[in-house]
Amino acid sequence: QVQLVESGGGLVQAGGSLRLSCTASGSIFGINYMGWHRQAPGKQRESVAGITSGGSANYADSVKGRFTISRDNAKNLVYLQMNSLKPEDTAVYYCYAPIGPFGSWGQGTQVTVSS
């Protein structure tokens, strides 16, 4: 099963930008859909953005116009470009692929946005 590893999180001021990367241990070419989710303290995990193998993307209303998801099938990478960050974007961000019986999740990367 493909393993996912996130990177790129950190501490940033409100209005700043970060780019998260999700590196897959195997080919993502055949994985039709991949996504980013996040979980803030005390809250349920929520979907942030997803992208199909053909490049069609969808976003949560809270991040539309600020976040951009992309994928590079040749490099087995999925990115999440986050601009105009807000304190409410603070969360652990997880990469997700609907493979296997329960799906495949990375270990998460912390994003903290200070006001």
Short mmCIF file of the C-alpha atoms (twelve columns), coordinates in Angstrom:
data_MODEL
# 
_entry.id   MODEL 
# 
loop_
_atom_site.group_PDB 
_atom_site.id 
_atom_site.type_symbol 
_atom_site.label_atom_id 
_atom_site.label_alt_id 
_atom_site.label_comp_id 
_atom_site.label_asym_id 
_atom_site.label_seq_id 
_atom_site.Cartn_x 
_atom_site.Cartn_y 
_atom_site.Cartn_z 
_atom_site.pdbx_PDB_model_num 
ATOM 1   C CA . GLN A 1   0.000   0.000  0.000   1 
ATOM 2   C CA . VAL A 2   1.213   3.494  -0.797  1 
ATOM 3   C CA . GLN A 3   2.564   5.380  2.213   1 
ATOM 4   C CA . LEU A 4   2.057   9.145  2.420   1 
ATOM 5   C CA . VAL A 5   4.393   11.652 4.088   1 
ATOM 6   C CA . GLU A 6   3.518   15.315 4.523   1 
ATOM 7   C CA . SER A 7   5.980   18.182 4.842   1 
ATOM 8   C CA . GLY A 8   6.065   21.947 4.652   1 
ATOM 9   C CA . GLY A 9   4.126   22.934 7.737   1 
ATOM 10  C CA . GLY A 10  5.300   25.575 10.166  1 
ATOM 11  C CA . LEU A 11  4.549   28.833 11.904  1 
ATOM 12  C CA . VAL A 12  3.468   31.778 9.784   1 
ATOM 13  C CA . GLN A 13  1.860   35.146 10.418  1 
ATOM 14  C CA . ALA A 14  -1.658  35.870 9.278   1 
ATOM 15  C CA . GLY A 15  -1.652  36.832 5.621   1 
ATOM 16  C CA . GLY A 16  1.360   34.663 4.902   1 
ATOM 17  C CA . SER A 17  1.769   31.600 2.720   1 
ATOM 18  C CA . LEU A 18  2.919   28.006 3.021   1 
ATOM 19  C CA . ARG A 19  3.175   25.158 0.574   1 
ATOM 20  C CA . LEU A 20  2.540   21.663 1.857   1 
ATOM 21  C CA . SER A 21  3.864   18.620 0.050   1 
ATOM 22  C CA . CYS A 22  2.651   15.042 0.197   1 
ATOM 23  C CA . THR A 23  5.177   12.471 -0.959  1 
ATOM 24  C CA . ALA A 24  3.895   9.031  -1.858  1 
ATOM 25  C CA . SER A 25  6.070   5.936  -1.509  1 
ATOM 26  C CA . GLY A 26  4.663   4.533  -4.728  1 
ATOM 27  C CA . SER A 27  3.018   5.650  -7.909  1 
ATOM 28  C CA . ILE A 28  -0.052  7.844  -7.581  1 
ATOM 29  C CA . PHE A 29  -0.755  7.653  -11.286 1 
ATOM 30  C CA . GLY A 30  -3.569  5.158  -10.796 1 
ATOM 31  C CA . ILE A 31  -5.054  6.837  -7.744  1 
ATOM 32  C CA . ASN A 32  -8.047  8.705  -9.073  1 
ATOM 33  C CA . TYR A 33  -8.505  11.027 -6.121  1 
ATOM 34  C CA . MET A 34  -6.174  12.501 -3.516  1 
ATOM 35  C CA . GLY A 35  -6.942  15.071 -0.910  1 
ATOM 36  C CA . TRP A 36  -5.879  17.228 1.988   1 
ATOM 37  C CA . HIS A 37  -7.735  17.244 5.275   1 
ATOM 38  C CA . ARG A 38  -7.109  19.130 8.488   1 
ATOM 39  C CA . GLN A 39  -7.902  18.793 12.146  1 
ATOM 40  C CA . ALA A 40  -7.841  21.675 14.567  1 
ATOM 41  C CA . PRO A 41  -7.666  21.134 18.346  1 
ATOM 42  C CA . GLY A 42  -11.029 20.038 19.692  1 
ATOM 43  C CA . LYS A 43  -12.562 19.784 16.243  1 
ATOM 44  C CA . GLN A 44  -13.347 16.991 13.836  1 
ATOM 45  C CA . ARG A 45  -11.136 16.304 10.859  1 
ATOM 46  C CA . GLU A 46  -12.450 18.074 7.781   1 
ATOM 47  C CA . SER A 47  -11.784 17.956 4.080   1 
ATOM 48  C CA . VAL A 48  -9.894  20.953 2.739   1 
ATOM 49  C CA . ALA A 49  -9.280  20.136 -0.912  1 
ATOM 50  C CA . GLY A 50  -9.206  17.225 -3.320  1 
ATOM 51  C CA . ILE A 51  -7.980  16.576 -6.816  1 
ATOM 52  C CA . THR A 52  -8.660  13.882 -9.380  1 
ATOM 53  C CA . SER A 53  -6.073  12.230 -11.578 1 
ATOM 54  C CA . GLY A 54  -7.305  14.440 -14.393 1 
ATOM 55  C CA . GLY A 55  -6.666  17.578 -12.391 1 
ATOM 56  C CA . SER A 56  -10.200 18.511 -11.379 1 
ATOM 57  C CA . ALA A 57  -10.116 20.124 -7.945  1 
ATOM 58  C CA . ASN A 58  -12.628 20.892 -5.248  1 
ATOM 59  C CA . TYR A 59  -12.299 22.995 -2.126  1 
ATOM 60  C CA . ALA A 60  -13.995 23.629 1.154   1 
ATOM 61  C CA . ASP A 61  -15.834 26.943 1.139   1 
ATOM 62  C CA . SER A 62  -13.567 28.221 3.891   1 
ATOM 63  C CA . VAL A 63  -10.450 27.990 1.709   1 
ATOM 64  C CA . LYS A 64  -11.772 28.749 -1.782  1 
ATOM 65  C CA . GLY A 65  -9.748  31.438 -3.465  1 
ATOM 66  C CA . ARG A 66  -6.887  31.062 -0.996  1 
ATOM 67  C CA . PHE A 67  -5.717  27.444 -1.311  1 
ATOM 68  C CA . THR A 68  -4.694  25.573 -4.447  1 
ATOM 69  C CA . ILE A 69  -4.229  21.819 -4.699  1 
ATOM 70  C CA . SER A 70  -2.102  20.267 -7.408  1 
ATOM 71  C CA . ARG A 71  -0.475  16.953 -8.169  1 
ATOM 72  C CA . ASP A 72  2.571   15.756 -10.067 1 
ATOM 73  C CA . ASN A 73  1.934   12.140 -10.994 1 
ATOM 74  C CA . ALA A 74  5.430   11.711 -12.436 1 
ATOM 75  C CA . LYS A 75  6.993   12.666 -9.088  1 
ATOM 76  C CA . ASN A 76  4.322   11.074 -6.870  1 
ATOM 77  C CA . LEU A 77  3.659   14.412 -5.197  1 
ATOM 78  C CA . VAL A 78  0.552   16.303 -4.154  1 
ATOM 79  C CA . TYR A 79  0.802   19.936 -3.115  1 
ATOM 80  C CA . LEU A 80  -1.349  22.358 -1.191  1 
ATOM 81  C CA . GLN A 81  -0.454  25.996 -1.768  1 
ATOM 82  C CA . MET A 82  -1.949  28.078 1.024   1 
ATOM 83  C CA . ASN A 83  -2.105  31.851 0.663   1 
ATOM 84  C CA . SER A 84  -3.679  34.587 2.779   1 
ATOM 85  C CA . LEU A 85  -3.539  32.328 5.788   1 
ATOM 86  C CA . LYS A 86  -5.789  33.057 8.750   1 
ATOM 87  C CA . PRO A 87  -5.482  32.034 12.395  1 
ATOM 88  C CA . GLU A 88  -8.476  29.733 11.877  1 
ATOM 89  C CA . ASP A 89  -6.394  27.743 9.381   1 
ATOM 90  C CA . THR A 90  -4.284  26.512 12.293  1 
ATOM 91  C CA . ALA A 91  -4.483  22.720 12.308  1 
ATOM 92  C CA . VAL A 92  -2.669  19.514 11.568  1 
ATOM 93  C CA . TYR A 93  -2.903  18.911 7.838   1 
ATOM 94  C CA . TYR A 94  -3.141  15.376 6.482   1 
ATOM 95  C CA . CYS A 95  -2.718  13.957 3.035   1 
ATOM 96  C CA . TYR A 96  -5.263  11.298 2.101   1 
ATOM 97  C CA . ALA A 97  -5.765  8.720  -0.628  1 
ATOM 98  C CA . PRO A 98  -8.819  6.424  -0.790  1 
ATOM 99  C CA . ILE A 99  -6.857  3.209  -1.162  1 
ATOM 100 C CA . GLY A 100 -7.037  0.065  0.919   1 
ATOM 101 C CA . PRO A 101 -9.935  -0.805 3.242   1 
ATOM 102 C CA . PHE A 102 -9.650  2.339  5.354   1 
ATOM 103 C CA . GLY A 103 -7.876  4.745  3.072   1 
ATOM 104 C CA . SER A 104 -4.284  5.860  3.476   1 
ATOM 105 C CA . TRP A 105 -3.315  8.805  5.671   1 
ATOM 106 C CA . GLY A 106 -0.024  10.514 6.295   1 
ATOM 107 C CA . GLN A 107 1.212   11.366 9.773   1 
ATOM 108 C CA . GLY A 108 0.245   15.024 9.383   1 
ATOM 109 C CA . THR A 109 2.095   18.315 9.415   1 
ATOM 110 C CA . GLN A 110 1.357   21.163 11.810  1 
ATOM 111 C CA . VAL A 111 0.366   24.550 10.444  1 
ATOM 112 C CA . THR A 112 0.154   27.396 12.924  1 
ATOM 113 C CA . VAL A 113 -1.003  30.858 11.884  1 
ATOM 114 C CA . SER A 114 -0.390  33.664 14.346  1 
ATOM 115 C CA . SER A 115 -2.513  36.804 14.445  1 
# 
